[in-house]
Amino acid sequence: MRVVAAMSGGVDSAVAAARMLDAGHEVVGVHLALSQSAATLRESARGCCTIEDAGDARRVADRLGIPFYVWDMAERFRRDVVDDFVAEYAAGRTPNPCLRCNEKIKFAALLDKALALGFDAVATGHYARIVESPGGGRELHRATDHAKDQSYVLGVLDTEQLARAFFPLGDTPKPQVREEAAARGFYVARKPDSHDICFIQDGDTRGWLGRALGEEPGEIVEPDGTVVGEHQGAFAYTVGQRRGLGLSRPAADGQPRYVVEVRPETNQVVVGTADLLGVNAITGEHARWCGPAPEGLVSVGAQVRAHGEEFPAEAWADGDRVEVRLHERIRGVAPGQSVVLYDGTRVVGSATISASRLDRDRETAVAGRDG
């Protein structure tokens, strides 16, 4: 099989490429140039896509003896990931750019170009597993190393994309991957992992958004409309946030306050006590299924953060929309986040959260059933 190995310049993609070669595939390494003004050197463990990263990927390809190319996808990345990120925050939502990158770049733009050039599949260093189903299809499952599991950010992949995807590291703990890289003589064996948002290399999301959107002072209010502070841009706040509110006085009952809503239409940030954050009902849009869409009401596990906890729930699909009902309250669910649904270790699919609320009737019914 002819395979494009997406090589970021890190240890994971290096070992993934090597394993595909060991498996007998014809492998070509490809580094995606996603920045229109790539830095010469990485300043820290944050971010990626520097000239240094491209050089590291090339050195691994040379050691493996495989062809290596740099594909310029900076414009597509800017339009589909960076601009989307800015627009979502401007609209009061909290996006996950890694999911959007996997959906629009690595398993759309990259895969489409690979197929057009005669390749059969794309391999990446993601920690997730592809499992052959009894019916002959391919299922997406959690990685064996749950601490490194990245199935959440791959929950946007559909059946056709999974059929053309390989994740060679899904059954291996991260320390073993580093040991293997060192044994193969890869310079990147001890290279630190990149984290946070790759195009915000200093990790200052608020500052980056401020430069992109400009300051727009507005009110920080309590649910009843009482003004308790001022902000320089509602985009800098997300539901569940406690730190950085800059409030001069505590709540009347002395309890800490959290962001409970962002209102871009009035440029207001609403703060309240923790009890206002609890929700047990989620509505998601832009549903993506890693296999057939579920029919009727199904029992699932629901996860709303990349490295968050999975919660028992029921869900049902209605076209592009998904309704999720959790068995217990969870906090800090923000519009724009993704809810990814699981059946055991299998990823059922995902949706972008458009709304969440506390359904007290649901809460009463669950309590009665459990009692």
NORGI-V942807 format. One record per residue. N is the residue number from 1. SS is DSSP state (2 for helix, 1 for strand, 0 for the rest). PHI is phi in whole degrees, 0 to 359 (999 if undefined). BURIAL is I if it has 9 or more other ideal C-beta (glycine too) atoms within 8 Angstrom, else O. Layout:
N/SS/PHI/BURIAL
N/SS/PHI/BURIAL
This chain:
1/0/999/O
2/1/271/I
3/1/232/I
4/1/270/I
5/1/263/I
6/1/286/I
7/0/244/I
8/0/280/I
9/0/103/I
10/0/260/I
11/2/292/I
12/2/294/I
13/2/291/I
14/2/294/I
15/2/291/I
16/2/300/I
17/2/297/I
18/2/297/I
19/2/292/I
20/2/295/I
21/2/294/I
22/2/298/O
23/0/283/O
24/0/97/O
25/0/276/I
26/1/274/O
27/1/248/I
28/1/236/I
29/1/276/I
30/1/227/I
31/1/257/I
32/1/271/I
33/1/275/I
34/0/255/I
35/0/255/I
36/0/280/O
37/0/216/O
38/0/299/I
39/0/291/I
40/0/290/O
41/0/229/O
42/0/288/I
43/0/276/O
44/0/198/O
45/0/282/O
46/1/279/I
47/0/74/I
48/0/197/I
49/0/67/I
50/0/275/I
51/2/298/I
52/2/300/I
53/2/298/I
54/2/298/I
55/2/294/I
56/2/297/I
57/2/296/I
58/2/296/I
59/2/297/I
60/2/295/I
61/2/300/I
62/2/298/O
63/2/292/I
64/2/281/I
65/0/75/O
66/0/246/I
67/0/299/O
68/1/219/I
69/1/222/O
70/1/250/I
71/1/255/I
72/1/278/O
73/0/235/I
74/2/298/I
75/2/294/O
76/2/296/I
77/2/295/I
78/2/299/I
79/2/289/I
80/2/271/I
81/2/244/I
82/2/291/I
83/2/296/I
84/2/296/I
85/2/301/I
86/2/296/I
87/2/297/O
88/2/295/I
89/2/295/I
90/2/297/I
91/0/269/O
92/0/85/I
93/0/250/I
94/0/240/I
95/0/277/I
96/0/244/I
97/2/292/I
98/2/293/O
99/2/297/I
100/2/295/I
101/2/294/I
102/2/296/I
103/2/290/I
104/2/264/I
105/2/251/I
106/2/291/I
107/2/241/I
108/2/227/I
109/2/299/I
110/2/295/I
111/2/296/I
112/2/299/O
113/2/293/I
114/2/298/I
115/2/295/I
116/2/296/O
117/0/269/O
118/0/96/O
119/0/277/I
120/0/257/O
121/1/198/I
122/1/237/I
123/1/244/I
124/1/228/I
125/0/268/I
126/0/295/I
127/0/268/I
128/1/197/I
129/1/237/I
130/1/259/I
131/1/239/I
132/1/287/O
133/0/279/I
134/0/303/O
135/0/276/O
136/0/98/O
137/0/276/I
138/1/240/I
139/1/247/I
140/1/264/I
141/1/232/I
142/1/298/I
143/0/288/I
144/0/298/I
145/0/276/I
146/0/294/O
147/0/293/O
148/0/251/I
149/0/308/I
150/0/241/I
151/2/298/I
152/2/302/I
153/2/280/I
154/2/256/I
155/0/293/I
156/0/270/I
157/0/280/I
158/0/263/I
159/2/300/I
160/2/293/O
161/2/290/I
162/2/296/I
163/0/294/O
164/0/245/I
165/1/242/I
166/1/229/I
167/1/234/I
168/0/293/I
169/0/263/I
170/0/298/I
171/0/253/O
172/0/233/I
173/0/294/O
174/2/302/I
175/2/302/O
176/2/291/O
177/2/296/I
178/2/296/I
179/2/299/O
180/2/295/I
181/2/299/I
182/2/295/I
183/2/296/O
184/0/277/I
185/0/81/O
186/0/281/I
187/2/300/O
188/2/277/I
189/2/304/I
190/2/251/O
191/0/294/I
192/0/295/O
193/0/290/O
194/0/279/I
195/1/206/O
196/0/62/I
197/0/265/I
198/0/297/I
199/0/268/I
200/0/242/I
201/0/290/I
202/0/272/I
203/0/77/I
204/0/269/O
205/2/297/I
206/2/299/O
207/2/296/O
208/2/296/I
209/2/294/I
210/2/298/I
211/2/289/O
212/2/283/O
213/2/251/I
214/0/81/O
215/0/287/O
216/0/215/I
217/0/304/O
218/1/202/I
219/1/265/I
220/1/257/I
221/1/233/I
222/1/274/I
223/0/306/O
224/0/275/O
225/0/97/O
226/0/295/O
227/1/281/O
228/1/238/I
229/1/180/I
230/1/224/O
231/1/238/I
232/0/255/O
233/0/168/I
234/2/297/I
235/2/299/I
236/2/277/I
237/0/236/I
238/0/221/O
239/0/302/I
240/0/97/I
241/0/291/I
242/0/245/O
243/0/277/O
244/0/76/O
245/0/279/I
246/0/65/O
247/0/275/I
248/0/276/O
249/0/218/O
250/0/285/O
251/0/295/I
252/0/303/O
253/0/270/O
254/0/82/O
255/0/282/O
256/0/296/O
257/0/247/I
258/1/231/I
259/1/288/I
260/1/249/I
261/1/196/O
262/1/242/I
263/1/246/I
264/0/296/I
265/0/293/O
266/0/247/O
267/0/57/I
268/1/245/I
269/1/246/I
270/1/261/I
271/1/241/I
272/1/196/I
273/0/283/I
274/2/300/I
275/2/296/O
276/2/279/I
277/0/272/I
278/0/291/I
279/1/226/I
280/1/225/I
281/1/225/I
282/1/231/I
283/1/249/I
284/1/239/I
285/1/235/I
286/1/58/O
287/1/296/I
288/1/230/I
289/1/246/I
290/0/272/I
291/0/149/I
292/0/297/O
293/0/296/O
294/0/297/I
295/0/250/O
296/0/73/O
297/0/280/O
298/1/233/I
299/1/275/O
300/1/218/I
301/1/257/I
302/1/243/I
303/1/233/I
304/0/244/I
305/0/222/O
306/0/303/O
307/0/238/O
308/0/270/O
309/0/280/O
310/0/264/O
311/1/241/I
312/1/293/I
313/1/200/I
314/1/242/I
315/1/215/I
316/1/213/I
317/1/257/I
318/1/223/O
319/0/67/O
320/0/277/O
321/1/249/I
322/1/228/I
323/1/249/I
324/1/236/I
325/1/240/I
326/1/274/I
327/1/281/O
328/1/213/O
329/1/289/I
330/1/231/I
331/0/250/I
332/0/70/O
333/0/273/I
334/0/248/I
335/0/303/I
336/0/101/I
337/0/293/I
338/1/253/I
339/1/255/I
340/1/249/I
341/1/255/I
342/1/235/I
343/1/239/I
344/0/68/O
345/0/269/O
346/1/279/I
347/1/278/I
348/1/279/I
349/1/166/I
350/1/212/I
351/1/205/I
352/1/273/I
353/1/291/I
354/1/256/O
355/1/200/O
356/1/213/I
357/1/199/O
358/0/261/I
359/0/261/I
360/2/291/O
361/2/298/O
362/2/298/I
363/2/298/I
364/2/295/O
365/2/295/O
366/2/294/I
367/2/297/O
368/2/293/O
369/2/292/O
370/2/289/O
371/0/286/O
